[in-house]
Amino acid sequence: MASIPRLLASSSFPSFNPAGEERKEAVYVAAVPLRASKGPAQIAVSAAYSIGLWDLQHWMVIIKPSHHHSHAYAFDFQPKDPEDIQVVLAALTQKQVPGVVLKRKLARLPKRRCWFVGFSTCSNQEDDTGSINVAENFTNAWNTDLIIGKRDCRHFTNDLVIVLTGKYHILDRIQQ
């Protein structure tokens, strides 16, 4: 397996474009820590983290168009109400909870925990939106029944990266 370039492991290189790649959209994955509301949910999440029960990160895919003035877009899959204690209980018992796929406009790429994974093979040479359209179609078709550990943000991220870049098991490669 080819390794992911560590030089590009942060958004410090958002304008990186090797020769011949000027019109392609860059694909990144990013991780943010999971949070829970104060009270029982926060206690449960802290306990799960301290005993190593979960890899407590929320993963997302970010598409950065090649134009320097373009916004990046983040796509992620999460529970409809991520701070609800029922989500924590469902996670512990691997029960299904309602999920939602979100698309967000980002002014810039995250400075930490953001990895360049490749250029999209879906880029549209005329308007630089092919990957965004493909990601929107993918998210519209995504089953939003969320089961933490079986069908969650990690699965969504891996599957969307496959569609955009053709690269498999990207989160396993990043975490090595």
N, C-alpha and C positions, 0 to 999 in steps of 0.2 A: 504494500500500500504506500502510496505517495504521502509524504507528511505535509502538513499545512505549514507554510512559511511562517516562522516565528517572527521574522522581521515585520510582518504585517499583522501581528497579533493585537494591535490596538488601532483605534481610529486616527492615530497620529499620521497615517498615510492615506487620508481619504481621497487624494487626487492621484494615487498610484495608478498608472496606466502604461504597461509595457508597450513597446512598438507594436502596432497592428491591432491594439485593443481599444482604440480611442472611443469607439461608439458603443461599447458594450457596458451594460449595467453591472456594477459590482454587487456581489451577494456576501453578506456578513451574517454571522449568528452572534447573539449577545445573551448574556445571563445577568439577571438581577436577583438579589436575595428575596426569598419569600417573606412576606410579612403577614401578621395576623393582628386582629383588633385586640385591645387590652382585655384582660380577663382570662376565662377558660381557654379560648382559642389560642392566645399567645402562650399560655402555660403548656398546652399540648404540643404546639409547634416547637417550643424550646426543648421540651422533653424528647421529642422525636429527633431533633437535631443532635442533642447531647449524647444520645445512645446510638447515633449513626443509623437510625431507621430510614431516613430519607436523604437523598441528595437535595438539599433545600435551595434549589435555584429554579428560577422561572426562565425558560428559554424562549427566544423569538428570532425570527428571520428579518433582516433589514436589507432592503434593496436601495442602492444608491445610484441614481442615474448618472451618466457620464458628464453631464453639464455641471460645471462647478457651482452654478447658482441654483441648481435644483435641490429641492428638499429630498431627504431620504424618507422611506416609508417602512414602518415596522408592522409585521404581521405576527399575531400570537393567539394562542388558544388557552383559555383559562376558565375557571368556574364563573358562573354569572355573578355570584356574590362571594368573592374569594375570602372575605373576612368572616363569613358565617361559621359558627362552631359546627354546624352540620357538615360542612365541607371537610373539616378536620376529622370528624368522626367517620365520614365516608372514606376518607383516605386510609384511616387505620384499618377499616374493615373491607376495603376495596369495593365499596358500593358505588353505584353510578350517581352522579350529580349533574344538573343542567350546566352546560358549558356555553361559551360564546367565543367567536373568533373576532378579533379586533384588528382594525387597520388604523394606524396612527401616523400622522405626518411629523417628522422630526426635523428640527432646524439644523441639527448636526448629529454626527455619529457619537455614540458614547465613548468616553475617553478610556474606560476600563472595561475589562471582561467583554470585549468585542473582537471577534476574529474574522478576518477576511477568509472566505472559503472558496472563492472563485468568481469567474465572470459568468453571467447568465448565457445560456445557449438560446434563450427566447427573446433576445433583444430585437427590437424593431429598428432597422437602420434609419427610417425616415423621422420618427418622432421620439425615440428613446423611451417608449412606454410599454413595449412588448412584455417585459417581465412583470410589470405592475398588473397588466391585464391578465396574464397567466396566473399570477398569485391571487387576484380577485376571483377568477373562475374556480381555482382550487379551493379557496376558502368558502365560496358559495356551495360547493359540493361536499365539504367536510361534514361528517356526522358529528354533531355537537354533544353527544352523550359522552361525558367525561368520566373516566375511571382512573384515578391517580395510580400510576405505576403500570397501567395497561394501555391506556389511551389518553394521553395528556400532552402537555406542551412539548415534551421531548419527542414524542411520536409525530406530532404536527410539524415540528422543526425539521426533523430528519426527512419526513416525506416531502415537505415543500422544497427543501434543498435538492432532493433527488429530481423533482420536476424542473427546477430552475437550472441546475448545473449538471445533473447526471451523476453526482457524487453520493455514494451510499455511506450510511453509518457515520455521518459527519460528527455527531456529538461524541461517539466513542473515540474518534481520531483526535478531537480537541482535548479530551480529558486524559489522554495517554501522556 
